[in-house]
Amino acid sequence: MRLERPARATGKKIVVIVGGGFAGLNAAKQLANAPGVHVILVDQRNHHLFQPLLYQVATAGLNPADIAVPIRAQFRHVPNIDIHLGRVEGVNLQQRVVFGGELEIGYDYLVLACGARHSYFGHTEWEDFAPGLKTLEQATEIRRRILSAFELAENEIDPDRQKAFLTFVVVGAGPTGVELAGAIADISRTAMRGDFRRIDPAQARVVLVEAGPRVLAFFSELLSERAKRDLVELGVEVWTGSQVERIDADGVTIGSQKLLAHSVFWAAGVEAARLRIQPPVETDRAGRIKVTGDFSVPGQPNVFVVGDMASFEIAPGKLLPGLAPAAIQGGRYAAAMILRDIDHQPRTLFSYRDKGQMATIGKSRAIAEKGRLALTGRAASRGSGSCATELMRRVGGQEENASAEPAVSGRSARNWHAA
Ligand SMILES: Cc1cc2nc3c(=O)[nH]c(=O)nc-3n(C[C@H](O)[C@H](O)[C@H](O)COP(=O)(O)OP(=O)(O)OC[C@H]3O[C@@H](n4cnc5c(N)ncnc54)[C@H](O)[C@@H]3O)c2cc1C
């Protein structure tokens, strides 16, 4: 099936966007109603996902629908954008075609925005024991494991097995790991209080394991230290300098120590989504496609790679970070350059507007940093809440859901059925 054929008849340039995440969705929005352009946006899922709040779904603070918005609904009234549900497997750069299964779409311009996936550093066998947090399915699976662990502990009479059910290990102390560990500690000490008869959920052990010397290594040492203190106050054990050697059904092995745990979660590494591209393109160690200063593939000015899939140097040796604002800006920029090409205007330079970074620790603490500005504690937490709300509103039109967040936080998302 050559999907672009009907649109070709209009004489418009065909822009194929692969991925409806932060980068792809914003590229499409930039091209909405632009004359001379027909867009086909392909995603393997029917929804755009607000990944920064996945940890809240995983820890029963939000429901899946609170952070996912149907891609199709975003473009309901935009006649020059078609949405296609499908998985792209590869690209033939010479024939200007993307393909996958029955799918084949020819393009004049291509925007690749497939994001990233987990990397288990060659230990794919760990994935079953330690799911990562990247999709709604993974978030609900983590939630199922957390909630079922408390139920199993309540039913268990053997004290050692009960202890293992009440031990939660999060591997990787970047923002995702810190947020997940903090939220597990928080709900076990607040939302679940008084719900059980034979166990005290507050006794749950939450261990955050990090191979590097400190948590949140991309933040300043001061903020990283503050985050560690906040985590410890919440009841999280922070094990830095601890290299995981094995993960199995019984728990995690670190050096000569075996940490018996029923629930292990992976937040330690990501790599770019991979496509079969012919002829092959150059990638970095994390599988990201190396792009030029206008996000195009070297030698392919009509093929852009944006978001987490791109390896883009903002300064010598310094890459554009794998953050939502960077993906949004890259997506919009690529679309703007396509429009300039069509208008016979020269391309302009991309300049990254650093919006800073933040991490939430439990329900009411956070750290945030922008340049030399730093925020901690409740002020940062309020800031992170309003940033998430603003981002959700701008990206997915989810203003109502986002502002409802505090109201649903806690119990409403805890319904879960034993599988
Ligand atoms: C748990 C978590 C927490 C995060 N927290 C923050 C935060 O607090 N602040 C922040 O700025 N950033 C955060 N990030 C990072 C941020 O979410 C990413 O940088 C951003 O999502 C990248 O956008 P993207 O468009 O490149 O990829 P994505 O948003 O991942 O979108 C990729 C899209 O491509 C689709 N796709 C993938 N492969 C294919 C294929 N082969 N065929 C068709 N479709 C495909 C996917 O279904 C998806 O819709 C977080 C990420 C995670 C996972």
The ligand as a MOL file (V3000), in Angstrom:
LIG
                    3D

  0  0  0     0  0            999 V3000
M  V30 BEGIN CTAB
M  V30 COUNTS 53 58 0 0 0
M  V30 BEGIN ATOM
M  V30 1 C 9.8730 8.1630 32.6490 0
M  V30 2 C 10.3600 9.3730 31.9070 0
M  V30 3 C 10.3900 10.5970 32.5460 0
M  V30 4 C 10.8300 11.7360 31.8660 0
M  V30 5 N 10.8200 12.9360 32.5200 0
M  V30 6 C 11.1540 14.0580 31.8510 0
M  V30 7 C 11.0520 15.3350 32.4750 0
M  V30 8 O 10.6970 15.4310 33.6480 0
M  V30 9 N 11.3630 16.4420 31.7460 0
M  V30 10 C 11.7590 16.3530 30.4390 0
M  V30 11 O 11.9850 17.3780 29.8040 0
M  V30 12 N 11.8900 15.1590 29.8230 0
M  V30 13 C 11.5930 14.0120 30.4920 0
M  V30 14 N 11.6950 12.7930 29.8750 0
M  V30 15 C 12.2700 12.7360 28.5200 0
M  V30 16 C 11.2560 13.1090 27.4600 0
M  V30 17 O 10.0420 12.4350 27.6860 0
M  V30 18 C 11.8570 12.7490 26.1040 0
M  V30 19 O 13.0240 13.5060 25.9210 0
M  V30 20 C 10.8700 13.0260 24.9820 0
M  V30 21 O 9.7340 12.2070 25.1250 0
M  V30 22 C 11.5140 12.7890 23.6290 0
M  V30 23 O 10.5680 13.0580 22.6490 0
M  V30 24 P 10.6010 12.2750 21.2520 0
M  V30 25 O 9.5130 12.8600 20.4380 0
M  V30 26 O 11.9730 12.2520 20.7290 0
M  V30 27 O 10.2640 10.7660 21.6250 0
M  V30 28 P 8.9810 10.1490 22.3120 0
M  V30 29 O 8.2420 11.1550 23.0950 0
M  V30 30 O 9.4690 8.9290 22.9920 0
M  V30 31 O 8.0500 9.7340 21.0900 0
M  V30 32 C 8.4280 8.7650 20.1610 0
M  V30 33 C 7.1900 8.3190 19.4230 0
M  V30 34 O 7.5930 7.5060 18.3330 0
M  V30 35 C 6.7710 6.3660 18.2600 0
M  V30 36 N 7.5690 5.3210 17.6190 0
M  V30 37 C 8.7190 4.7820 18.0690 0
M  V30 38 N 9.2000 3.8910 17.2030 0
M  V30 39 C 8.3220 3.8590 16.1710 0
M  V30 40 C 8.2720 3.1200 14.9540 0
M  V30 41 N 9.2260 2.2590 14.6310 0
M  V30 42 N 7.2200 3.3100 14.1270 0
M  V30 43 C 6.2370 4.1860 14.4510 0
M  V30 44 N 6.2440 4.9160 15.5890 0
M  V30 45 C 7.2770 4.7590 16.4280 0
M  V30 46 C 6.4120 6.0740 19.7060 0
M  V30 47 O 5.2250 5.3040 19.8060 0
M  V30 48 C 6.2620 7.4810 20.2750 0
M  V30 49 O 4.9430 7.9560 20.1580 0
M  V30 50 C 11.2640 11.6340 30.5240 0
M  V30 51 C 11.2470 10.3900 29.8870 0
M  V30 52 C 10.7890 9.2700 30.5670 0
M  V30 53 C 10.7560 7.9410 29.8710 0
M  V30 END ATOM
M  V30 BEGIN BOND
M  V30 1 1 1 2
M  V30 2 1 2 3
M  V30 3 2 2 52
M  V30 4 2 3 4
M  V30 5 1 4 5
M  V30 6 1 4 50
M  V30 7 2 5 6
M  V30 8 1 6 7
M  V30 9 1 6 13
M  V30 10 2 7 8
M  V30 11 1 7 9
M  V30 12 1 9 10
M  V30 13 2 10 11
M  V30 14 1 10 12
M  V30 15 2 12 13
M  V30 16 1 13 14
M  V30 17 1 14 15
M  V30 18 1 14 50
M  V30 19 1 15 16
M  V30 20 1 16 17
M  V30 21 1 16 18
M  V30 22 1 18 19
M  V30 23 1 18 20
M  V30 24 1 20 21
M  V30 25 1 20 22
M  V30 26 1 22 23
M  V30 27 1 23 24
M  V30 28 2 24 25
M  V30 29 1 24 26
M  V30 30 1 24 27
M  V30 31 1 27 28
M  V30 32 2 28 29
M  V30 33 1 28 30
M  V30 34 1 28 31
M  V30 35 1 31 32
M  V30 36 1 32 33
M  V30 37 1 33 34
M  V30 38 1 33 48
M  V30 39 1 34 35
M  V30 40 1 35 36
M  V30 41 1 35 46
M  V30 42 1 36 37
M  V30 43 1 36 45
M  V30 44 2 37 38
M  V30 45 1 38 39
M  V30 46 1 39 40
M  V30 47 2 39 45
M  V30 48 1 40 41
M  V30 49 2 40 42
M  V30 50 1 42 43
M  V30 51 2 43 44
M  V30 52 1 44 45
M  V30 53 1 46 47
M  V30 54 1 46 48
M  V30 55 1 48 49
M  V30 56 2 50 51
M  V30 57 1 51 52
M  V30 58 1 52 53
M  V30 END BOND
M  V30 END CTAB
M  END
